[in-house]
Amino acid sequence: MATRSIEKEIHVDAPRERVWGVLTGDATYRQWTAEFAEGSYAETDWHEGSNVRFLGPDGTGLVGRVLASRRPELLDIEYTGVVGGGGDDTESEQARLWSGTHETYRLTGAGGGTLLAISAPMEDAYYDDMAGAWDRALAIVKELAEVH
């Protein structure tokens, strides 16, 4: 199985700090990531060097670490494996598929608001569906940031 990167961007009529808060706040994170799987959540403090677990309601997901966390401009997460079977897996074929891939969020001031650009790895078989889910998720980030 191969992965390729989903690249998306959206202009948000809100300051970078507010957009960052929507991306990383527990309640808002759960809202926008529901587009990938209802009940999704993250276990992390989003600080550089911290571990991160992106989980679905069944407790499976991805595990990694925060390589860069420069609030409110850059968040770079490197995946190290998968979560399943009661623990973190960094050794299986599925874990190695994700290991070393990055999910990156860049927030740039633009036109009185924020240009949010994301890059996220995806297995080829799910690329089209997940690219659409990212479009919907980013629209929710935009809506949440602009109304707060």
C-alpha positions as a printed NumPy array, in Angstrom:
array([[  0.   ,   0.   ,   0.   ],
       [  1.221,   3.45 ,  -0.837],
       [  0.4  ,   6.797,   0.684],
       [  0.276,  10.21 ,  -0.851],
       [ -0.288,  13.637,   0.601],
       [ -3.594,  15.491,   0.683],
       [ -2.895,  19.222,   0.313],
       [ -5.677,  21.706,   1.123],
       [ -6.013,  25.34 ,   2.079],
       [ -8.807,  27.651,   3.147],
       [ -9.068,  31.337,   3.988],
       [-10.609,  32.001,   7.397],
       [-11.863,  35.448,   8.33 ],
       [-10.414,  35.214,  11.842],
       [ -7.005,  35.77 ,  13.454],
       [ -4.484,  32.922,  13.483],
       [ -4.764,  32.548,  17.274],
       [ -8.498,  31.825,  16.993],
       [ -7.986,  29.339,  14.149],
       [ -5.259,  27.599,  16.175],
       [ -7.668,  27.335,  19.097],
       [-10.303,  25.693,  16.901],
       [ -7.763,  23.221,  15.508],
       [ -6.42 ,  22.177,  18.907],
       [ -9.199,  22.802,  21.439],
       [-10.741,  19.523,  22.587],
       [-14.405,  20.449,  21.974],
       [-13.8  ,  22.083,  18.587],
       [-11.31 ,  19.386,  17.518],
       [-14.039,  16.788,  18.07 ],
       [-16.452,  18.857,  15.951],
       [-14.281,  19.248,  12.855],
       [-12.741,  15.781,  12.967],
       [-16.212,  14.205,  13.056],
       [-16.026,  14.552,   9.256],
       [-13.428,  11.744,   9.288],
       [-15.174,   9.589,  11.887],
       [-17.932,  10.613,  14.293],
       [-16.516,  10.525,  17.815],
       [-12.883,  11.2  ,  16.809],
       [-10.626,  12.789,  19.411],
       [ -6.966,  13.452,  20.167],
       [ -4.911,  12.623,  23.247],
       [ -2.122,  15.212,  23.413],
       [ -1.19 ,  18.578,  24.855],
       [ -0.043,  19.761,  21.372],
       [  3.374,  20.805,  22.756],
       [  6.552,  20.208,  20.779],
       [  8.013,  16.804,  21.644],
       [  4.737,  15.455,  23.055],
       [  3.147,  12.198,  22.014],
       [ -0.152,  12.303,  20.176],
       [ -2.827,   9.697,  19.627],
       [ -5.583,  10.359,  17.072],
       [ -8.404,   8.02 ,  18.001],
       [-11.838,   7.036,  16.818],
       [-14.712,   6.005,  19.082],
       [-13.541,   2.38 ,  18.907],
       [-10.123,   3.327,  20.34 ],
       [ -8.197,   2.662,  17.133],
       [ -6.257,   5.287,  15.213],
       [ -2.8  ,   6.71 ,  14.685],
       [  0.057,   7.443,  17.054],
       [  2.878,   9.925,  16.64 ],
       [  4.701,  12.872,  18.134],
       [  4.506,  16.626,  17.772],
       [  7.69 ,  17.617,  15.933],
       [  6.923,  21.334,  15.797],
       [  4.352,  23.401,  17.657],
       [  4.8  ,  27.104,  17.024],
       [  1.526,  28.691,  18.09 ],
       [ -0.181,  30.151,  16.085],
       [  1.716,  29.402,  12.873],
       [  2.876,  25.779,  12.574],
       [  1.89 ,  22.363,  13.871],
       [  3.816,  19.375,  12.463],
       [  3.   ,  15.847,  13.623],
       [  5.061,  12.831,  12.602],
       [  3.252,   9.511,  12.692],
       [  5.078,   6.581,  14.276],
       [  2.43 ,   3.888,  13.968],
       [ -1.132,   2.846,  14.643],
       [ -3.289,   2.24 ,  17.704],
       [ -5.224,  -0.989,  17.901],
       [ -5.522,  -4.244,  19.766],
       [ -5.23 ,  -2.471,  23.084],
       [ -2.001,  -0.588,  22.444],
       [  0.339,   1.351,  20.207],
       [  1.836,  -0.592,  17.294],
       [  4.999,   0.672,  15.605],
       [  6.159,  -2.649,  14.139],
       [  3.44 ,  -4.146,  11.921],
       [  3.188,  -3.623,   8.169],
       [  0.271,  -1.214,   8.716],
       [  2.289,   0.75 ,  11.315],
       [  5.294,   0.984,   8.98 ],
       [  3.027,   2.363,   6.244],
       [  2.313,   5.43 ,   8.413],
       [  5.675,   5.691,  10.19 ],
       [  7.593,   8.796,   9.159],
       [  4.644,  10.498,   7.44 ],
       [  3.646,  13.989,   8.545],
       [  0.389,  15.858,   9.127],
       [  1.141,  19.571,   8.971],
       [ -0.897,  22.695,   9.639],
       [  0.416,  26.116,   8.54 ],
       [ -1.39 ,  29.312,   9.526],
       [ -0.398,  32.488,   7.694],
       [ -1.847,  35.959,   8.134],
       [ -3.682,  36.871,   4.924],
       [ -6.104,  39.64 ,   3.998],
       [ -7.033,  40.447,   7.58 ],
       [ -7.62 ,  36.77 ,   8.333],
       [ -5.771,  33.491,   8.186],
       [ -4.748,  31.201,   5.359],
       [ -4.853,  27.686,   6.789],
       [ -2.913,  25.109,   4.764],
       [ -2.86 ,  21.427,   5.66 ],
       [ -0.879,  18.497,   4.404],
       [ -1.919,  15.014,   5.493],
       [ -0.873,  11.507,   4.416],
       [ -3.48 ,   9.12 ,   3.093],
       [ -3.515,   5.595,   1.727],
       [ -4.21 ,   5.633,  -2.005],
       [ -7.337,   3.503,  -1.595],
       [ -8.961,   6.156,   0.626],
       [ -7.479,   9.276,  -0.958],
       [-10.564,  10.597,  -2.787],
       [-12.963,  10.011,   0.119],
       [-10.576,  11.559,   2.623],
       [ -9.796,  14.547,   0.4  ],
       [-13.544,  15.27 ,   0.417],
       [-13.66 ,  14.799,   4.189],
       [-10.831,  17.341,   4.54 ],
       [-12.836,  19.852,   2.493],
       [-15.801,  19.424,   4.841],
       [-13.606,  19.483,   7.964],
       [-11.863,  22.696,   6.917],
       [-15.245,  24.32 ,   6.22 ],
       [-16.197,  23.489,   9.826],
       [-12.904,  24.944,  11.134],
       [-13.69 ,  28.102,   9.167],
       [-17.242,  28.295,  10.517],
       [-16.172,  27.702,  14.118],
       [-13.361,  30.269,  13.973],
       [-15.469,  32.922,  12.299],
       [-18.376,  32.732,  14.776],
       [-16.364,  32.699,  18.006]])
